[in-house]
Amino acid sequence: MGCHEHQGRGEGAGLQNQNWSNTYAYQAARLHRPTSIDEVRRVVVGATRVHALGARHSFNSVADTTGDLIDVSDIRSVLVIDHDQRTVTVGAGTRYGELAAFLHAHGLALHNMASLPHISVAGAVATGTHGSGDRNGNLATAVAGLEIVTAGGDLVQIRRGERGFNGMVVGLGAFGVVTRVTLDVEPSFEMQQDVFAGLPWTSLLTNFDAIMAAAYSVSLMTMWSESTVNRLWLKTRLADGEPSRITAAHFGATATTRASPGAVDVDESLTPFGVPGPWSERLCHFFGPTANRARFRRSKANTCYRAAKPQPH
Ligand SMILES: Cc1cc2nc3c(=O)[nH]c(=O)nc-3n(C[C@H](O)[C@H](O)[C@H](O)COP(=O)(O)OP(=O)(O)OC[C@H]3O[C@@H](n4cnc5c(N)ncnc54)[C@H](O)[C@@H]3O)c2cc1C
């Protein structure tokens, strides 16, 4: 099958050239969307300057080049679970939302996820993307192995513990084009997300460690200009059948079931509040098109993970 090539710079390049938030225009001369790993190798060998592009959520030029960009998300990916090793191997362009739904359907989980389900596995780990929870490693800490096309066009594999592994995982695309990623998994779990409004700044500063340790995953949402912290999100990991016993009252915040006017304009896209459910529907902050729907429509990564169908393995 042929490689899809999109011209980058130049007339009529339009939205194909923008990052997700339309705050950066890629300068690359060409964008390639190979449909096989062999095509990735051919593009790399034939290019003078080449860089990998993920789901385009980075706010800056970190993924860019003046030469050839390669987006591997059109390579059909088969997600492979290894129950003995407790890992899953995925195509590098796989979106976390798609992966989360697949793993939950197989009784498995990731230990952490970032705000959005739309980012690619390769892009997230390459940038050390973090989730939340002061005892949870960032997304790169789950990487057990990489398959990567190097500058010479070789396809190599590297595993945790081997020389240079850690640097290649958080590699910002500098070591080649990652084509497959192997991630640690664990048994699936239930979570409850509780949301509190109006956390006083003095309370946050006085109780910072206690607040950040108050749940498995803790997030603070602020516009910085308000007199209180707009939102405190506590995501509790539940034992089987156990209800959440979270209370944030002693921090001076107020329990809420929905975002108050003006605080966040994407209520309909937030993952559910106050109701126990699968980790795959609670660990991210958002699950689908936000209030800024146009951006998500433009994004190829517009996959609601609740609706995503698991792929065969
Ligand atoms: C609204 C929003 C919310 C965010 N929330 C969070 C958050 O909660 N936590 C957090 O830490 N970050 C967050 N980010 C930042 C985001 O997670 C990172 O920018 C992440 O890198 C995006 O991944 P991507 O797939 O879009 O990669 P891109 O932005 O496209 O690329 C990022 C880097 O990964 C490299 N890369 C991509 N694919 C490959 C590949 N196949 N092989 C080799 N290298 C590759 C690129 O070369 C580049 O250096 C957020 C960003 C936005 C816009």
The ligand as a Tripos MOL2 file, in Angstrom:
@<TRIPOS>MOLECULE
LIG
   53    58     1     0     0
SMALL
NO_CHARGES

@<TRIPOS>ATOM
      1 C1         -5.3190   20.2470   26.2850 C.3       1 LIG1
      2 C2         -4.0100   19.5610   26.6130 C.ar      1 LIG1
      3 C3         -3.9240   18.8400   27.7960 C.ar      1 LIG1
      4 C4         -2.7210   18.2380   28.1480 C.ar      1 LIG1
      5 N1         -2.6880   17.5490   29.3090 N.ar      1 LIG1
      6 C5         -1.5130   17.0460   29.7170 C.ar      1 LIG1
      7 C6         -1.4070   16.3300   30.9620 C.ar      1 LIG1
      8 O1         -2.3830   16.1270   31.6470 O.2       1 LIG1
      9 N2         -0.1980   15.9200   31.3420 N.ar      1 LIG1
     10 C7          0.9130   16.1600   30.5860 C.ar      1 LIG1
     11 O2          2.0140   15.8060   31.0060 O.2       1 LIG1
     12 N3          0.8340   16.7480   29.3730 N.ar      1 LIG1
     13 C8         -0.3400   17.1950   28.9480 C.ar      1 LIG1
     14 N4         -0.4190   17.8120   27.7310 N.ar      1 LIG1
     15 C9          0.7550   17.7940   26.8640 C.3       1 LIG1
     16 C10         0.7290   16.5340   25.9790 C.3       1 LIG1
     17 O3          0.4450   15.4010   26.7230 O.3       1 LIG1
     18 C11         2.0860   16.3180   25.3690 C.3       1 LIG1
     19 O4          2.3660   17.4280   24.5710 O.3       1 LIG1
     20 C12         2.1920   15.0280   24.5360 C.3       1 LIG1
     21 O5          3.4840   14.9560   24.0170 O.3       1 LIG1
     22 C13         1.2320   15.0000   23.4000 C.3       1 LIG1
     23 O6          1.3980   13.7990   22.6680 O.3       1 LIG1
     24 P1          1.1560   13.7820   21.1130 P.3       1 LIG1
     25 O7          0.7890   12.3940   20.7520 O.co2     1 LIG1
     26 O8          0.2160   14.8480   20.7270 O.co2     1 LIG1
     27 O9          2.6250   14.0800   20.5580 O.3       1 LIG1
     28 P2          3.1730   15.3240   19.6900 P.3       1 LIG1
     29 O10         2.8640   16.5670   20.4170 O.co2     1 LIG1
     30 O11         2.7210   15.2230   18.2950 O.co2     1 LIG1
     31 O12         4.7400   15.0100   19.7740 O.3       1 LIG1
     32 C14         5.4080   15.1260   21.0100 C.3       1 LIG1
     33 C15         6.8150   14.5280   20.9190 C.3       1 LIG1
     34 O13         6.7220   13.1190   20.7640 O.3       1 LIG1
     35 C16         7.5180   12.7110   19.6610 C.3       1 LIG1
     36 N5          6.8620   11.5830   19.0120 N.ar      1 LIG1
     37 C17         5.5660   11.4700   18.6640 C.ar      1 LIG1
     38 N6          5.3380   10.2990   18.0460 N.ar      1 LIG1
     39 C18         6.5310    9.6650   18.0000 C.ar      1 LIG1
     40 C19         6.9680    8.4250   17.4520 C.ar      1 LIG1
     41 N7          6.1290    7.5820   16.8280 N.pl3     1 LIG1
     42 N8          8.2800    8.1050   17.5680 N.ar      1 LIG1
     43 C20         9.1710    8.9360   18.1740 C.ar      1 LIG1
     44 N9          8.8030   10.1210   18.7080 N.ar      1 LIG1
     45 C21         7.5040   10.4820   18.6140 C.ar      1 LIG1
     46 C22         7.6000   13.9140   18.7390 C.3       1 LIG1
     47 O14         8.7300   13.8780   17.8930 O.3       1 LIG1
     48 C23         7.6680   15.0470   19.7540 C.3       1 LIG1
     49 O15         8.9880   15.2440   20.1710 O.3       1 LIG1
     50 C24        -1.5920   18.3740   27.3010 C.ar      1 LIG1
     51 C25        -1.6900   19.0650   26.0860 C.ar      1 LIG1
     52 C26        -2.8910   19.6570   25.7410 C.ar      1 LIG1
     53 C27        -2.9920   20.3990   24.4390 C.3       1 LIG1
@<TRIPOS>BOND
     1     1     2 1
     2     2     3 ar
     3     2    52 ar
     4     3     4 ar
     5     4     5 ar
     6     4    50 ar
     7     5     6 ar
     8     6     7 ar
     9     6    13 1
    10     7     8 2
    11     7     9 ar
    12     9    10 ar
    13    10    11 2
    14    10    12 ar
    15    12    13 ar
    16    13    14 ar
    17    14    15 1
    18    14    50 ar
    19    15    16 1
    20    16    17 1
    21    16    18 1
    22    18    19 1
    23    18    20 1
    24    20    21 1
    25    20    22 1
    26    22    23 1
    27    23    24 1
    28    24    25 2
    29    24    26 1
    30    24    27 1
    31    27    28 1
    32    28    29 2
    33    28    30 1
    34    28    31 1
    35    31    32 1
    36    32    33 1
    37    33    34 1
    38    33    48 1
    39    34    35 1
    40    35    36 1
    41    35    46 1
    42    36    37 ar
    43    36    45 ar
    44    37    38 ar
    45    38    39 ar
    46    39    40 ar
    47    39    45 ar
    48    40    41 1
    49    40    42 ar
    50    42    43 ar
    51    43    44 ar
    52    44    45 ar
    53    46    47 1
    54    46    48 1
    55    48    49 1
    56    50    51 ar
    57    51    52 ar
    58    52    53 1
@<TRIPOS>SUBSTRUCTURE
     1 LIG1         1 GROUP 0 **** ****
